[in-house]
Every structure is written in structure tokens, then in C-alpha cells.
């Protein structure tokens, strides 16, 4: 009887699928420690999945003219990540970050589309990954999403979206819309579609993973209030001009900034209608796990840069700002999920915990 019970417990913890999360990996033209660790992991887990969580090219996306040095350097930064998955046999997904949108500058929309084409073409020419036919880089065309990839064989549905669509918009460089809709109607449609996607995923009984570059919660640099500077730029009339002409693009990337805060709160009002959702992101260059309102928020943005944590405002279960690294989610046959954190200081797993 005891042996049977042990066998049942062991079987219940069998890994059904592994999903790697790495963000902000676009700083270097040659792979740094996190990307090298990821490559070794993927060799050992050739049918696992990977999500690159934005800021895939620092500092300003796929900039420069064809053949020029700046363009070639940008391409090398992208290739340092692409080549780690060149022979991968599982799914690989990419989402854009604010730096892929030229860090909020003019032509950002055009550059994020250029990057998507580059990534999609790379995989299409090799034909090794499972989703190599234009189904890699989401959302498409610089739109906010949400895009849903239903992956029942892996045990989860993946919803990808792009918060930068809201943060990019300025009066002199507009963001794209669909079907002649206004930005207000686009936002309403986005929230309706997000709610519908979450409801459908919940009914399916599969895990729901939302992947985006921008986090909903973070104890890092982008979660700081940065007062009184933020108040001056957002509310003092003479300085509001800086926002109108887009010179506040650094501050607009922070959770407390009014534009970010507004869409975040609207998204959370939808997400928090459901339980057990995993929201995975980058943006802050560290590793965090935060449980909030019965949902789980993972920040895995230490792919090529590190930045300090600034306290524990959101009561994280786990935080690390000393390592370049990434996370792996192991989906168990039992329905449970275990998270492994990889860091360069050991070259291997530095922490693990159950996502519950």
C-alpha cells in the first residue's frame, strides 16, 4: 500500500512540459551568461517552449539603414538570441518591448514591424520550431493584441499583448488602429477581447499565461514613484509640454505614470475576474515572483542587464537582482506548476518554488 502511494505521488509530479521565460536579452552582440545558459537548457529540453519577453534590441530597436554599421549592430543583438533557438524543436514566441519601439521615439511603429519580419523570416528559413509559419512574433503590426495561441497539448493557453501601444502614442507619431476605429474604441475592443480570451481559457480547464513586456506589478526601477519629478512633468503646466512632445518617454515607462497606471488598472479589472492566471513579463532587469489577487506575476527581465530592486512594495514571494538569468515553468501532469530560477552566479538553478 505504501509503495503504491509513493508511486502515485511520483506519477503526479511528472513534468508534462517546460516553458522558459527570458526578457530584456537584447543588449549584447554576442550571447552573455543568461543566453548561454538558456542554450544549454534548450539542448537538454529540445521540445520545450520559450518566450522572449521584449526589449529584444537595445537601445532603439532595429535602427539604421540596410548595410550600415548601426543596422548591423542591431541585427547582431537580435541574432545573439535567435541563434540560441536555431535548432529548437518546440514553440518559440516573441513579444516586443518599449526599446523595440525605438524607446518611444518617432518611427517606433515601423521598427517594431521590421523586427517582427526579421524574426519570422529567420525561423521560416530554418523550419525547425513548431510554429515557424508566421506564428512567432505577437502582437502583429504594432497593434496591442490580444493574440491567443491555444496549446492544449502543452496544458496552457498563451495570450500575448503589447502595453507599449498605449505608452508610445504622441501627437506627432500616432499608433496604428484597425478598421478605422478610434483609439478609444480600440481600447474598448482590446479589453472585451481580453475578457473573452480569459473566459474561454478558464472554461477549457487549461492554465492561462499572459505574456507581455510591461509588468502589472514590480518592485524594481519601473515600480518607483520617482516623486516629485513625476508630479512636475505630469501636472505642472509649463512642464506638461515635455509630455506633449514626447520628452517624458523615460518616465512614461513606470507603473505609477498616469498613462501606464490607467491601462494597467483597466487590464487588472479584467484579469482579476479570474483565478490562477500567470502574467509573465520583463521590463525590470531582475527576477521577481509576486502573488496578487489569486493570480501570479512573474518578472523575468535579467536576460542581458541587471537593475536593483527598490524595496518590497508588492510583497514578493521571491526576488533577485544579483543575477543575469531567466525562469522555467514546469507544467506537471497533476496540474501543478513549479518555477525554477536560473542565475549566472551558479550557472544553474539558484531557486525553485511551486506556483501556488
PyMOL commands that set and color helices and strands:
alter all, ss='L'
color gray80, all
select helices_A, chain A and resi 2-12+33-44+69-85+102-104+108-126+164-168+183-204+221-223+229-235+237-244+251-253+258-271
alter helices_A, ss='H'
color red, helices_A
select strands_A, chain A and resi 15-22+49-52+92-94+145-151+156-161+207-211+278-281+287-292+295-300+318-320+325-332+337-343+348-354
alter strands_A, ss='S'
color yellow, strands_A
deselect
rebuild
show_as cartoon
